Amino acid sequence: MIERSIFANIDRDADGTTTARYGHYILQSALQPILRETFDGRLELEAVEGLVRASCDGALVPPADFFALIPEEDRPMVDSLCRSLHILNTGQLARKDVTLLVNSQPGLFQSPHAIRQEVDRMRLAAHEAGMAPARIACEIREWPDDNPDTLAQFARQLHDANFLVAIDEYAATDEDSARLARLSPDLLKFDPIWVKRFAEGSTGSGLMRVVVARLEREGIRPIVTNIEEPWQAEFCREIGMPLMQGYLLARPQVAPTSFERDFPEEQPASPSPAAHEARAHRAAPRFGRRTG
C-alpha cells in the first residue's frame, strides 16, 4: 500500500456507512456492544468495540487469515486504516455519548514521527466522523517483542491528544500493575481466564468486588468480556462490574447497526421499593453453581 491519505482507500455509501479497500479485499466494521446494566435491570449501550470483517469477491475471510496475508511493510497502514474505518462508522450512530474501542499494535510505529503521524490520522478521522477524541479509546495490545518505552510514548501522545487508552487481559499481577503505571489506561478488559478462576471460588466475588471498586476509584472503567453463559452475567452483578461484553448480551453487527432499536435511550422513573428488592435478590451471591 502506498503511503498516502488514508481516505483514498475509504468509500462512503449513500446511507453514510463506510467501507475500506485493501487490494482485492473489502473491509467493513462490525461493532460489538459493551453494556452497562441499570438499576432496574435494563442494558444500556455504553461503548462499542470495532472489529474488522474482510471479504474478497463476496466471500468472507476470517480476520486471522486476512491479517496473516498482509506484507510486513503494509501492516502499519492497514492497522491505521481499520481504526479510521471504525471511527467513521461509529460517528454514524445517533448516540453521541457512546465510547468506541479500537485495537492497535503500537509496536508497528517505531519512531516518534510515526507515532505522531498515527495520532494525527486518528484525529483527522475523529474530526470527519464528528466524534470528540475523548469518545475514542485505543486498546494497546502488548506483544513479547514490543518496547515498553514505545508503548508508553504512544499512550502519552494519545492522552495529549485527548484520546482514551485501554488495555486487555488484566489479571492484577505485578506485571499488570506496572502496565497500569506505565500506560495510565482509562479502560481495561479483565483476563477471561482470571475472571473464571475467581468465579469458581467460594470467596471470589468478594475479592473481585474489591478489585473493581479500586479500579473505579482510580478512574478506570473495567470490562468483563467473553460473556457467553448466564452465570457469567450473574457473577458480574455480584461483583458490581459496570461494563459487560459478550455474545450472551449482544453480538457484533456489521454497520449500519440496529443499536438504536436494540438499546433505546430511556429516562426510567425512580425505582420503586419493589424494584430495590428485586435488584437485591438478583445480586445475592449463590456460590457453587458454576463448577458444573
Secondary structure, DSSP 8 states (H G I E B T S, - for coil): --SS-GGGGEEE-TTS-EEEEETTEEEEEEEEEEEEE-TTS-EEEEEEEEEEEEEETTEEE-HHHHHHTS-GGGHHHHHHHHHHHHHHHHTTSS-TT-EEEEEE-GGG--SHHHHHHHHHHHHHHHHHHT--GGGEEEEE---TT--HHHHHHHHHHHHHTT-EEEEEEE---HHHHHHHHHH--SEEEE-HHHHHHHHTSTTHHHHHHHHHHHHHHTT-EEEE----SHHHHHHHHHTT--EE-STTT---EESS--HHHHS---------HHHHHHHHHHHS--TTSS--
